[in-house]
Amino acid sequence: MPILAGCLAKYMDFTDRKTFRSKMKDKNRQKGFTLIELMVVVALIGIFFATGVSTFSSTIQRSTIKAVSDDISGMIARARMSALVSGRSTVVCPVANVTAAPPMLCQNWTTLAAGASNGSIGMVVFNDPDGNNQVDNTGDLVASLPFDDRGGKAGITTASDDGPVRFTRRGNLASSGTTFRIQSSNPTYARVPYDREVIVAAIVGRICSQIVQPGPPGCRQ
């Protein structure tokens, strides 16, 4: 019996060791990744990265176009407010050099295109009692703003009325209304829904800056 017990103990010890080694091998095998698993992970990372870059680029483009649009609509709104406060005919338009001494003659709005920014070209708001579409003296000048196309990334591409925007002393628009379209200089984003428009409504002179969408023209908000 002692011999049998000893043999049984040795057998159990051998069996335990074999089981332990087998478990350790399985455990070590489970630590690594297969080549297919690694390829799947790399592919997923690439997809997420590409999607993130595209979304980030789109956001930057939208922000750039909106910033240029806000500059233009802000100057037009300031001209209307000046007309209401001063009770004088007020004009807003682009000029070749906002830092030059008068006289400063109005330019077409489409001169504020992407790539036009040079530190000089910009927009001016001024009182224009004689209606000659130019800043005759420093006292008539209300405000000026150099045109910033955000590094050549956005600007005006079309204007339904390319002349100066004039408000009467009551703040009404003197013309039949105008719409400016602001687009990206990047062909990928020079389209709807990235384009924005600045609308100056006829008569009342209401101003809105909005994303271009299919449908009838006019302020939607």
C-alpha positions, 0 to 999 in steps of 0.5 A: 500500500505505501508503494501504491500511495507513493506511485499515486502521489508521483502520478498526481504531481506529474499530472499537475505539472503537465496541466500547469504547463499546458495552462501557461502555454495557453496563457502565453498564446492569448497575450499576442495579436494575430496579423489579421487583428492588427490589420483590422485595427490599423484600417479602423484607425485610418478610417477614423483619421481620414473622417476626422481630417475631412470634418475638421477641414469642412469646419475651418472652411465654413468658419472662414467664409462666415467670418468674411461674410460677417465683415461685409454684413457688419459694415453694411449694417453700420452704414444703415445705422449711421444714416438713421443716427445722422439723418444723412445719406450714407454709403458703404463700398470698397475702395482701393486704399482705406488708409489713403487721404480723400478723395477715395472713389468707390470700387466694385464689390467684386474687387473684394475677391479671394486673394485681393487682400493686400492690407490696403483694399477694404471697405469704407462707410461715409456720408455722401450728401452730394451723391458722387460715390466718393469720400470727399473729405475726412469729416465725411468718413464714418468707418473703414475696414481693411478687407481680410480674405483670411489668407486668400481663402474666401471672398465675394464672387458675385454681386447682383448690384455691383455698385455702392450700397446707399442708405437714405437719411431714414435708413432705407435702401436707395437702390432695388436691393443687392445680394453678395455671394461669398465663396471659398477659393478652394474648388472643393468647398466653392459650392452649396452648402458652404457658400454664404450670401449677404442680402440687403433687402430693397426699400427697408434695407434689412440685412442678413447673412446666411447659408445659400440654400435652394429656394426663392431668394430673400432673408430666411431668418 
